[in-house]
Amino acid sequence: MVQVFALAFRSHKKLLYIALASLLLLFLFSSSQIPKTSTRWINLNAEEAVLPTAYTAAIIYLARISRVSEILKSLASVNKNLTGHPWPVILFHAGDFEHQSIQMDFVGRIYDYIGTENGSDAFLQRVEFVQLDWQLPKSISADKEIVNPLDSSRWPEYHHILSFFATEIFSHPRLANLTYIMRMDPGSQVTQPLCYDPFEIMHVRRRSYGYLSIGSDPQEYTQKLWPFVHNYTQTHESVDRQLRANKWEWSHRDESGDESLRFQGYETDFEIVKLPAFRRPDVREWLDAVKNYPEGIYKWRWGDAPLRYATVQMFFDAEKDTERLCGIRYFNPDVQYDECPCRPLPSEDVHESLGSWNFW
């Protein structure tokens, strides 16, 4: 009986070892199958602890034939200094590059400008053209004399641009599956190699909006915007609470009708936007309200800069949800930027290589 029990015990013990070994092999196999596009668990502080989930991104421009020379310089700076995963470079346009012959000519110019020795072949694999179909809102007349818009010399083309970047970009089908977009103007240049990957910074630090600087538009171009925002807060208590939490200051008109404060705005010639955050239902409701008052953009020339600033202040924690991207050395001939010290991630080994996902 003792021998039978001992034999049975050894048999069960053997099965137990086999089971444990199988579990160990399964764990090791599973660990080795983590996608290369994932961000590892890393030992950061609570603010920067993230789940190992992948993200997608793209660099976007609004391209015009008249600014091809500037775009070439900007693209070359991206190729040279914006290293990291080779995200798509999307050239939105309003018909300037409609014909394939024009696209091919521009692609050839990019190839020559960057040069094969600098990786022009690989860079061109990232470039794509996406045409926009801009139409005036139904309530806006096509007769400029009737609309009497501000900045009339550039109406309505420039106002279409403002509308696209202020509200429409978040629902564009080409961007539907992206997590982040980095917007650059034709005149934008990244002047030095970066001290960090800006998309990784946004992801690891859980930011919804990244910017370089805050400025303000002339009061002429923010007419009726103060009361528009104020009226919205009267029917949306959560927005009012968030503005208060962000220490929002309201402007007041003096006897001459001038505002006591200029409406601030992010310098949107360079920005990184986390698209899912701006697609939240509450944010979408606000953006729809802006679209449903098309006079704001098409008559009063509200810019995407003050509208972006208002949106962030109304729906996000300005301290926790935004990132001033100090690691980027940047030039734009139309904007003066003050540099700030880079604050990189705590470890250079934050994430595995993003691998070779194709997001086209």
C-alpha positions in Angstrom: 0.0 0.0 0.0 2.8 2.4 0.9 4.6 1.6 -2.4 1.4 2.2 -4.4 0.8 5.5 -2.5 4.5 6.6 -3.1 4.2 5.7 -6.8 1.0 7.6 -7.1 2.5 10.6 -5.3 5.6 10.5 -7.6 3.2 10.3 -10.6 1.2 13.3 -9.4 4.4 15.2 -8.6 5.6 14.6 -12.1 2.4 15.9 -13.6 2.7 18.9 -11.4 6.2 19.6 -12.7 5.0 19.2 -16.3 2.1 21.6 -15.7 4.4 24.2 -14.1 6.9 23.9 -16.9 4.1 24.3 -19.5 2.8 27.4 -17.8 6.4 28.8 -17.8 6.8 28.1 -21.5 3.5 29.7 -22.2 4.4 32.8 -20.3 7.8 33.1 -22.0 6.2 32.6 -25.4 3.5 35.2 -24.7 6.1 37.7 -23.5 8.1 37.3 -26.7 5.0 38.1 -28.8 4.4 41.6 -27.6 4.0 43.7 -30.7 6.9 45.9 -31.6 4.5 48.8 -31.8 3.7 48.6 -28.1 5.0 50.8 -25.4 6.5 48.8 -22.6 5.5 49.1 -18.9 8.2 51.5 -17.7 9.2 52.6 -14.2 8.1 56.2 -14.3 6.3 58.3 -11.8 2.5 58.2 -11.6 2.1 61.0 -14.1 4.0 59.1 -16.8 2.9 55.5 -16.1 1.2 54.2 -19.2 -0.4 51.1 -20.5 1.5 49.1 -23.2 -0.8 50.2 -26.1 0.2 51.3 -29.5 -0.7 54.6 -31.2 -0.7 55.9 -34.7 0.3 59.3 -36.0 0.8 61.5 -39.1 2.4 64.8 -40.0 0.1 67.0 -41.9 0.4 70.1 -44.1 -2.0 72.3 -46.0 0.0 72.5 -49.3 -0.3 75.2 -51.9 1.5 75.5 -55.2 2.4 79.1 -54.3 4.4 77.9 -51.3 6.2 74.9 -52.8 9.7 76.3 -52.1 8.8 76.7 -48.4 7.3 73.2 -48.2 10.5 71.7 -49.7 12.6 73.2 -46.9 10.1 72.1 -44.3 9.9 68.5 -45.6 13.7 68.4 -45.7 13.9 69.5 -42.0 11.4 66.8 -41.1 13.4 64.2 -42.9 16.6 65.3 -41.2 15.6 66.3 -37.7 12.3 64.6 -36.9 13.6 61.1 -36.5 11.7 58.2 -35.1 9.0 56.1 -36.6 8.4 57.0 -40.3 4.8 58.2 -39.9 2.9 59.3 -43.0 3.3 62.9 -44.3 -0.1 64.0 -45.5 -0.3 66.9 -47.9 -3.8 68.2 -47.8 -4.7 70.5 -50.6 -7.7 72.3 -52.1 -7.1 71.3 -55.7 -3.5 72.6 -56.2 -2.2 69.0 -56.7 -5.4 67.6 -58.2 -3.6 66.3 -61.4 -1.2 63.4 -61.1 1.3 65.2 -63.3 1.6 68.0 -60.8 1.9 65.5 -58.0 4.7 63.6 -59.8 6.5 66.9 -60.6 6.4 67.9 -56.9 7.5 64.4 -55.8 10.5 64.7 -58.2 11.4 68.1 -56.6 11.2 66.6 -53.1 13.5 63.7 -54.3 16.0 66.1 -55.7 15.9 68.6 -52.8 16.4 66.0 -50.0 18.8 63.9 -52.1 19.3 60.1 -52.2 22.3 60.4 -49.8 19.8 61.7 -47.2 17.2 59.1 -47.7 14.9 60.7 -50.2 13.7 57.3 -51.5 12.4 56.2 -48.1 11.0 59.6 -47.3 8.9 59.7 -50.5 7.3 56.4 -49.5 5.6 58.4 -46.6 4.2 61.2 -48.7 0.6 61.3 -49.9 -1.8 63.9 -51.3 -5.4 64.3 -50.0 -7.7 66.7 -51.8 -10.2 68.7 -49.8 -13.6 69.8 -51.1 -14.4 73.2 -49.5 -17.9 74.6 -49.8 -19.4 77.7 -48.2 -21.9 76.9 -45.5 -25.5 77.1 -46.7 -26.2 80.3 -44.7 -23.2 82.2 -46.1 -23.7 84.0 -49.4 -21.2 83.5 -52.2 -21.5 87.3 -52.8 -18.7 88.9 -50.8 -20.5 92.2 -50.9 -23.4 90.7 -49.0 -21.2 88.9 -46.4 -18.9 91.9 -45.9 -16.2 89.7 -44.2 -13.2 90.8 -42.3 -10.0 90.1 -44.2 -12.0 90.3 -47.4 -8.9 90.2 -49.7 -8.4 86.5 -48.8 -12.1 85.6 -48.6 -13.3 82.8 -48.8 -10.1 80.7 -49.3 -8.4 81.7 -46.1 -11.6 81.4 -44.2 -12.0 77.9 -45.5 -8.5 77.1 -44.1 -9.5 78.5 -40.7 -12.7 76.4 -40.7 -10.9 73.3 -41.7 -8.3 73.5 -38.9 -10.7 74.8 -36.3 -13.5 72.2 -36.6 -13.5 70.0 -39.7 -10.1 68.3 -39.3 -11.2 66.1 -36.5 -13.8 64.3 -38.6 -11.8 64.0 -41.8 -11.9 60.3 -43.0 -8.2 60.1 -43.7 -7.5 60.8 -40.1 -10.2 58.4 -38.7 -7.8 55.8 -37.4 -5.0 58.0 -36.2 -4.2 58.8 -32.6 -2.1 61.9 -33.1 -1.5 64.5 -35.8 1.4 66.9 -36.0 0.4 70.0 -37.9 3.1 72.0 -39.7 2.8 75.1 -41.8 4.6 75.3 -45.2 7.1 77.7 -43.5 7.7 75.5 -40.5 11.1 74.1 -40.0 12.6 71.8 -37.3 16.0 73.3 -37.1 17.9 70.8 -34.9 17.7 67.1 -34.1 15.1 66.5 -31.3 16.0 65.6 -27.8 12.9 63.3 -27.7 10.2 61.8 -29.9 7.3 64.3 -29.6 4.6 61.7 -30.2 6.1 59.5 -27.5 6.1 62.4 -25.1 2.5 63.0 -25.8 1.6 59.4 -25.4 3.7 58.6 -22.3 2.6 61.8 -20.5 -1.0 61.3 -21.5 -1.3 64.7 -23.1 -4.2 65.7 -25.4 -2.6 68.9 -26.9 0.9 69.9 -27.6 2.1 73.3 -28.5 5.1 75.6 -28.8 3.8 79.0 -27.8 0.7 81.0 -26.9 -0.1 84.3 -28.6 -3.1 86.3 -29.4 -5.0 87.6 -32.4 -5.8 91.2 -33.0 -9.1 92.2 -31.3 -10.4 93.0 -34.8 -10.5 89.2 -35.5 -12.1 88.1 -32.2 -15.2 90.2 -32.4 -18.2 88.4 -30.8 -16.0 85.5 -29.7 -16.0 86.4 -26.0 -19.8 86.5 -25.8 -20.1 83.4 -27.9 -18.0 81.4 -25.4 -19.7 83.0 -22.4 -23.2 82.1 -23.7 -22.1 78.5 -24.2 -21.0 78.3 -20.6 -24.4 79.4 -19.5 -26.0 76.3 -20.8 -23.0 73.9 -20.1 -22.2 73.9 -16.4 -19.3 71.5 -16.8 -17.6 73.9 -19.2 -18.0 76.7 -16.8 -16.4 74.6 -14.1 -13.4 73.7 -16.3 -12.8 77.3 -17.3 -12.8 78.3 -13.6 -10.4 75.4 -12.8 -8.1 76.7 -15.6 -8.2 80.2 -14.1 -9.9 81.6 -17.2 -10.2 85.4 -17.2 -13.1 87.1 -18.9 -12.7 90.2 -20.9 -14.9 93.3 -20.3 -15.7 96.1 -22.7 -14.8 99.6 -21.8 -16.8 102.7 -22.7 -15.3 102.9 -26.2 -16.3 99.3 -26.9 -12.8 97.8 -26.7 -12.2 94.5 -24.9 -10.1 94.7 -21.7 -8.2 91.5 -22.7 -7.0 90.1 -26.0 -8.3 86.6 -26.8 -5.4 84.2 -26.4 -4.6 81.6 -28.9 -2.1 78.7 -29.4 0.3 79.3 -32.3 -1.2 76.6 -34.4 1.4 76.7 -37.2 2.9 73.8 -35.1 0.8 71.6 -32.9 0.2 68.0 -31.9 -3.4 67.0 -31.4 -4.7 63.8 -29.8 -7.6 63.2 -32.1 -9.7 60.9 -29.9 -9.7 63.6 -27.1 -11.2 66.1 -29.5 -13.8 63.7 -30.7 -15.4 63.3 -27.3 -19.1 64.0 -27.5 -18.9 67.1 -25.3 -16.1 68.6 -27.4 -17.9 67.6 -30.6 -21.0 69.4 -29.3 -19.0 72.6 -28.9 -17.3 72.3 -32.3 -20.7 71.8 -33.8 -21.9 75.0 -32.1 -19.0 76.8 -33.8 -19.9 75.3 -37.2 -23.6 76.2 -36.7 -22.6 79.8 -36.4 -20.6 80.1 -39.6 -20.5 83.9 -39.4 -17.9 83.5 -36.7 -15.3 82.3 -39.1 -16.7 83.4 -42.5 -17.6 86.9 -41.5 -15.7 87.8 -38.3 -12.7 85.8 -39.3 -12.3 83.8 -36.0 -9.1 82.0 -36.3 -8.3 78.4 -35.5 -5.7 79.7 -32.9 -8.2 81.3 -30.5 -10.8 78.6 -31.2 -8.2 75.9 -30.3 -7.2 77.8 -27.2 -10.9 78.1 -26.1 -11.6 74.5 -26.8 -8.6 73.3 -24.7 -9.5 75.6 -21.8 -13.2 74.6 -21.9 -12.7 70.9 -21.9 -9.3 69.9 -20.7 -7.1 70.4 -17.6 -4.6 73.0 -19.0 -1.9 71.8 -16.7 -2.3 68.0 -17.0 -3.6 67.6 -20.5 -1.3 69.9 -22.4 2.4 69.8 -23.2 4.6 72.7 -24.2 7.0 70.9 -26.6 10.2 72.4 -25.4 12.4 69.7 -27.0 11.7 71.1 -30.5 13.9 73.7 -32.0 11.7 75.4 -34.5 11.6 78.2 -37.0 8.7 80.0 -38.7 9.2 83.3 -40.5 5.8 84.6 -39.3 6.1 83.8 -35.6 8.6 84.6 -32.9 9.2 81.7 -30.6 11.0 81.7 -27.2 12.9 78.5 -26.6 12.5 76.5 -23.4 14.6 73.8 -21.8 13.9 70.3 -23.1 12.3 67.9 -20.6 12.9 64.4 -22.0 11.5 61.2 -20.7 13.3 59.7 -17.7 14.7 56.8 -19.6 16.1 56.7 -23.1 14.9 53.1 -23.3 11.2 54.1 -22.9 9.8 52.0 -25.7 10.7 49.4 -28.2 11.2 50.3 -31.8 7.8 51.1 -33.5 8.5 48.4 -36.0 7.2 48.6 -39.6 3.4 49.1 -39.4 2.0 50.6 -42.6 -0.7 53.1 -41.9 -1.5 54.1 -45.4 
